[in-house]
Amino acid sequence: MKIHNHIIPKAIRRHSIRLWLATAITVTATLAALTGCSADNEPENPTGGDGTSVTFGATIAAREGHDNGNAPTSRAIPDGTFDDGDWILVHIDGERKVFVYRTADGGFVHDPSISSLNIDPTPPEWKSGETGKDVLAYGPTGVIMYDVNEGYVFQCAVAKDQSKDKDYEGRDYVYAAQSLDRGNPALTFRHGMTRVVVRLRPGGSLTSEEVAGASVLLGDKNIFLVADIDPQTGTLTAHVPTGGNQLQPQTVTPHRCAATPTGYAVAYEALLPPQDVSGKLFISARLSDGTELGYAAESGSMLEGGHEYIYNVTVEENRLVVTVTDSDVPWQDGILTTTIDGKEFRLIRTAEDLARFARDVNGDGVTSGSGKTDLNALQVADIDLQELAGSKDAALRALAADWVPIGNDSYTGIYCGNGYTISGLRITTNHSYNGFFGSVNSPALLTGIHLRDVQITGTIGRYTGGLAGLVRSAAVTLCSAEGVIEVTGSTDSNDAALVGGLVGYVNSCSINRCHTTVNIKVDVTLTNLVHVGGIAGWCICSYGNNILFACRADGDVSLTGTGTTTFSMPLCAGGIAGYNGSNDNRSYKIDIYACQATGDVTVTHTGTKAVNAYAGGLVGYNSVLGDLEYSYARGTATATTGGNIPGFAGAIVGYSSGTSTVRKCFGAGAGGKGTSGLEAKNDNIAYNTTPLKGEIKETVADSWWGYNFFTTIYDASATPAYGISIVERVFDRSVWNNGEDLWPAPNMEWNGENK
């Protein structure tokens, strides 16, 4: 299973826990329902020597208060801890084990009496010097099942008829994914199901007695009852049946609440898997005279796991008038965090989580220092930013149409997308630093972020990129972007306009194993420089080495300029980078290694003045200290000017200065060397629009024995799979051992070797 195209993050995540899901669970323990105790039972477990048994306390996260009168209660929803004898499954030290809650022991202890082919009965122990263990725990075990047809995907389900206490209370599901601290071992569990409360009151000429006697249903054979358990985080996703032998969507009979808030005739409650009910018949009421009334959920009605939704229903003679209370809050805390390698990460589960994270990083957007620029984030689900359009927060709703980039004052934290996607990014305002991130600075790390359906349009800013406008002295690894960037307008006379499919302005960074499929169209009136590239607009080294390694760009790049400027390199565009080089004589490296570009590159100057235009299949202008090696371009590069000087274009570079280096590169686009002056030479530089199998690899993978730089490790068996620590690794020509023989592609899954 490969990740070089970064288009199968879900498959990657399942692959990463392949061994864990290899066999089916056979635990048959009866569900022990959760209790309403409020004590925090955290057994003391001081650091000891080898052989100390792993035990831990457990609490269930409290719900925030609701302005809903006397809240209905049942054993399914209280906060606190567990009942004596409750079983849970715990994934620890690479094995799945059963733990049981023992009041006498002050928490959960290992239960060796339950074993099977996939349950390890061996008691887990602390190792000498070990201070923590990463664990995933969920239960109670009685709600857990699996689907053989789906490859042993673990699931839980709610009952179709929840009218009886046991069928409502017995379907709760809680989970915890965190690091277990040896000195203070305790897990905080969170509710995974959605809780829906429907409160009915009379309207029109109806009486409270008539409304209280109505029968209430949720859905109309359109509610999913089964949820898949995410094997890394424990969160739930509604399972959409794919075959006739799987449980189809149902109509749910809710549970009548034990107490009814003042002002209402009756209240019902139900537990449901997280799911989108937008447009579905969601609430129906049948009056005693046979009248049937229904309510279809509004657009944006996404029921999120761990949240409670209260529907206030006024029942009139011929309709239901429904409002969703403004005080809906999650069962779990609004902000969830986890600790990895001693660093705290905020968990990003939804579009609103992401938007609030961005807001916290940016602060008020005016006052320097008002934002928390060093916040770390771990994404745990695919996210569609267009879902913000349904937010109750007006400021968040606006972000669906016009995203405000993260880091208007330089983001310096770690964002790990962990292979999940972020779709629906829209930017129409010139923020100066335009992209999903704005300005990113040392010691930041962006990894595993996969942007889909990106649309950046409007007036050109200073620095624009799908992922980030500017990245300085930071690392970007294993990221991707798909979409369009179309910007117009006049350049800033005091600064260049730099546009990249991934990053606009790259300065002293390590950007490696990234992929873009972004079609870029820039149309400007010149007063300064404009540089555009499929990965980066401008690569430079003011503070240290700058590396682009094993990156692939598949989109077309088009740059059109009019007017005039005194700069000697005003219009530069390339399949990978518009400009690559230093603007002075610093001794840092500016390397582009093992990169591939497949799109066409077009640069046009429409004015009558003499203005230089540079277009290259890989790099438009390779300048001082610019080093371009072991790379190839497939698209055609053209440069056209309206003045009395020719455009500079070449299948590899548009122009290469005498102090730059271009070697072991292949140009498959029409035009060959063009006006670049880069001659074909032995196996060092080659051009051929119809290469034979293996011909390109003979050039780009020849005589290359070692190249070291800083990156992160991708490990499908780790959590998270995309590493959050920057390490130095050594790479060689093996990076090209991927793809077909005719058109090789860089192997982005390969982590290189230890230095």
Sequence and secondary structure as in RCSB ss.txt:
>XXXX:A:sequence
MKIHNHIIPKAIRRHSIRLWLATAITVTATLAALTGCSADNEPENPTGGDGTSVTFGATIAAREGHDNGNAPTSR
AIPDGTFDDGDWILVHIDGERKVFVYRTADGGFVHDPSISSLNIDPTPPEWKSGETGKDVLAYGPTGVIMYDVNE
GYVFQCAVAKDQSKDKDYEGRDYVYAAQSLDRGNPALTFRHGMTRVVVRLRPGGSLTSEEVAGASVLLGDKNIFL
VADIDPQTGTLTAHVPTGGNQLQPQTVTPHRCAATPTGYAVAYEALLPPQDVSGKLFISARLSDGTELGYAAESG
SMLEGGHEYIYNVTVEENRLVVTVTDSDVPWQDGILTTTIDGKEFRLIRTAEDLARFARDVNGDGVTSGSGKTDL
NALQVADIDLQELAGSKDAALRALAADWVPIGNDSYTGIYCGNGYTISGLRITTNHSYNGFFGSVNSPALLTGIH
LRDVQITGTIGRYTGGLAGLVRSAAVTLCSAEGVIEVTGSTDSNDAALVGGLVGYVNSCSINRCHTTVNIKVDVT
LTNLVHVGGIAGWCICSYGNNILFACRADGDVSLTGTGTTTFSMPLCAGGIAGYNGSNDNRSYKIDIYACQATGD
VTVTHTGTKAVNAYAGGLVGYNSVLGDLEYSYARGTATATTGGNIPGFAGAIVGYSSGTSTVRKCFGAGAGGKGT
SGLEAKNDNIAYNTTPLKGEIKETVADSWWGYNFFTTIYDASATPAYGISIVERVFDRSVWNNGEDLWPAPNMEW
NGENK
>XXXX:A:secstr
   TT   HHHHHHHTTTTTTSS                 B       STTEE  BEEEE      SSSS    T
TS  B   TT EEEEEETTEEEEEEEEGGGTEEEE TT  BTTB  S  EE TT  EEEEEEEE GGGEEEEGGG
TSEEEEE  SB  SHHHHHTT  EEEEEEEESSS EEEEEE SEEEEEEEEE TT  HHHHHT EEEEEEEEE  
EEEE TTT  EEE    STTS   EEEB EE SS  TT SEEEEEEE SEE TTSEEEEEE TTS EEEEE  TT
 EE TTBEEEEEEEE SS EEEEE TT  BSS SS EEEETTEEEEEE SHHHHHHHHHHHHTTSSSTT S TT 
 EEE S EEGGGGGG SSHHHHHHHHS   B TT B SEEE TT EEE  EE S  SEESSEEEEETT EEES E
EEEEEEEEE  SEEESSEEEEES EEES EEEEEEEEEEE  TTS EEEESSEEEEES EEES EEEEEEEEEEE
ESS EEEESSEEEEE SSS EEEES EE S EEEEEEE  S SS EEEESSEEEES SS     EEEES EE S 
EEEEE SSS   EEEESSEEEE TTEEEEEEEE S EEEEESSSS  EEESSEEEE TTSEEEEEEE STTTTTT
S    BTTTEEE SS  TTHHHHHHTSS   EEEEE  B TTSSSSB  S EEEEE GGGG  B SSSB   TT 
  EE 
